[in-house]
């Protein structure tokens, strides 16, 4: 008895969808690339093509583009003729950290003002630059309304409100925002080598808590800021000094609540190494 031949399976009428899908994907990638280079940066373009030359054995980078050739591959500009600025760009790219190591990338995000070798601030212009850096850091942290500045022959004074801002009311314990304010300022202080005086002040309202008075409070607050700078931010302790003036160096009139609030403060004084106020 003869064997019955099996009928071949019917053709899959949807096989064309595979090829169609590949074509659509390639077209999408092509138009995305066109969009990405719609605004051509000549230097980046040269770097891009130079980078394709080796891995893809692409002759375009060595034989030139457009201007002196018949097409993409022509007799135009070669890799030897790529501008010096493009080669400088390659050198910069070679020095970038690998994206595979996130810790290396994070290390490059340190603000420029804190990565350079510390320098000495010697005049009013340099103090003003330090003030601006502190302002930017505080604004970025949403704390710009907590600090005021003054530049004198002595140096740059950064005055920070204390009660319910830097410290809890009547206390030398940091408040909710207190440590954040110092955290924002400290990196700027490490970018130079000038001495920093930390000075505490109070209003005239007597404390008299079992012998603990405004002298003690102002001194303890100044010392708390100093210790935070040293222990948490590695500011050189040889640059720092803390002092408490109690109520005896007011900034405003203690007859009003607003004046008292201004007098309750801790000041960071960035001292000019040169006594003159040049600049």
N, C-alpha and C positions, 0 to 999 in steps of 0.2 A: 504494500500500500504506500503510495507516494506521500511524502510529507507535505503538509500545507505550509507554504511560505508565509511568514509573518509580514503583515503590511508595515512598511516604514512609518515611523511616527509622523504625523502631519507637521508641516513647517509652522514654526512660531511666527505668526504674523506681526508680533510686536517686537521682533528683534531689532528693528530699525530704531526703537526708542533708546537703546543703549548708545548707538552711535550719535543719535540726536542729542542725548543728554551730555555726552562728551563735548560735542561741538558747542552747545550752549554754554557749558562751563568755561571752555576756552575763550569764547567770545566775551563772557563776563569778565574774566581775568584780563583780557586784552583791553577792554574799555576802562576797567579800573586803572590799569597802568597808564592809559592815555590821559585819564583825568588827573592822575597823580603828577604827571609831568607836563600838565597843561601850562603851568607857569615855570618855565625852565630857568633854573639857576645854572649858569654855565660851569661854574666850578664844581657843583655837585654832579652835573651831568658827566663831566670829564672823569670825576672820581668813580662814578657808577660804571662807566664803560671800561675804565682801567681795571676795575675789580673783576669784571667779567672775562678779561682776556685770558687769564691763566686757567681757572677751573673749567671753562667751556671751550678753550682753544679758539677764542673768538678773534678772527682777523680784523674786525672792525676797529678795535682799539689801536692796532698797529698800522692799519692802512688808511685810516682817516674817515671823515664824515662830510658829506654834503657839498662843502664849499668847492673843493677841487676834484671831485670824483663824479662818476655817473650815477651813483646811488649811495646806499648805506656803505658799501665797500667801494672805495675809490682810491685815488692817488693823493689824498689830502694829508692832513695833519696826522702824525704818528705819535706814539707814546713818548718818543724822545722830544716832541715838540709841545707837549702839554705844558701849560703855564706853570711858573714857579709857585703861584698861589695854590694850584691844585696839589702839587707835591707837598707843600706845607700842610695842606689839609690831610693828606695821607699820613704824614708823620704824626699829626695830632690824633688821628683815629687809631694809629698803632699804639699810642700811649694810654688809651682808655681802658678802664677795668673790664674784665669779662662779665657779661650779664649773668653767667652761670653762678657767680658768687655774689649773692645779694648783700653780704656784709661789706664787700669792697665798694659796691655801688652806694650803699648808705654812707660810707665814709666820705664820699665825694660831695655829699649834700651839706656839709658844714658851711655856714656862712663865711664868705671870703674874709670878713673882718676878723674872724677868730682863728684862721688857719695860718696867717702870716706870722713871722717872728715878731714878738712884742716890741714896740717902740716906745719912745718917750714923747709925751705930748708937751710941747714947749711954748705954744702961743695960743691966742684966743681962737684963731681959725681952726686949729686942731682940736681944741676943746669943743667948738661948735660942731665939728664933724662927729665927735664922740656923742654929743647931745642928740644929733640927728639919728645916729645908729640906735641909741637907747629908745628914742621916740618910735622908730619903725618897729623895734622888737616888742615894745609894749602895745602898740596899736595892733600888731599881728596877733597878740594874745588877748585882745579885747580889754586891755588894762590902761589905755592911754589917758583916762581921766583921773588916775590916781596919783600922778606925779607932776611936779612943777620944776622948772630949771632956773638957774641964775649963774651967769658967768661974771666973775670979778677978778681982781688982781690975784686973789688967793687961788682961784681955780674954778672948776665947774661944780656947782652944788645941785644935787638931785634930791629934792625934798619929797618924801613919801608920807602921806597921811597915815596916822597910826590907828586910832580907835575905830573898830569895825571895818578896817581896811587891811592894814598890815598886821595888826594885833587885835585880839578880843578886847573889849572895853575894860580899861583899868588893869590890864594883864600884860605880861611879857610872853604869852603863848601866841604863836602865829594863828591868825584867823584863816578863814576859808581861802581867801585870795592872797594872803601874806606871802607864803612860800612861792606862789606863782609869780608874784612881782619880782622877787629876788632872782628866781630862775630866769626870768627874761633879761634882767640887767647884768647878771654875773658874766655871761660870755663876752660882753663888751669890755668888762673890767679886765679880763685876761688878755685882751689884745694890746695892752700897753703896760708899762712898768711903773707908772707914777704911783706914789703913795695914795692911799684912800683912807680918809678919816670917817668913822661912823659915829655920828653924834645924835644923842637922844634929847628930846625936848618935851615939855608938858605945858598945860595951861596953869592957871593960878588956883584952880579948885583943889583944896587940901585933900590928901589921901588919908594919912594918919591911921593906917590899919595896923595897929599894934606895933608902932614904931616904923612901919614901912611907909615911906613918904614919896613925894615926887622925885626927889633925888634918886632914890633906889629904882623907881619905875623907869625913869629916863635912862639910867645906866644899864639896867637889865635888858631893856629893849635894844639898845645899841650893841650890847654884847651878844644878844641872841642873833642879830643880823650878821655880826662879824663871824660867829661860829658857823652859821649856815654857809657863808661864803667860803670858809676854809674847809669845812668837813664835807660839803656836798658839791662844791664847785672848784676845789683845788686852787683857790686864790692863795698866793704866797702870803703866809701870815706875817712875814717881815715887812710887808707893804701896808699892813692894816693897824689901826689903833681905834679903840672905842672909848667914848667919854659920854657922861650924862650931865646936862646943864639944868635939869629940872625946869623951873618956870622962869629962869632968870635971863634968858635970851629970846624974848618973844619976837615973833614975826609980825603979829598983828595985835590989835587992841583986845585985851581980855574982857572988855566991858560987854562984848556981844558974843552970842553963841557962834556966829561965823568966825569971829576973831579967835575964839578959843579953839575951834576946830582946826584952824590953820596953825595954831601954836602946838597942837598935839601932833608931833611929826618926828620922823627919823631922817636925818640928812646924810647922804653919801657925798663927801667932798673929795673930788679928784684934784689933787694938789699939783700945781705947776712946779716942776723942778726948778725952773727959773722964776725968781720972784717978780720979774717985770711982766707987764701985760702987753707984750708986743704983739704985732699982727693985727 
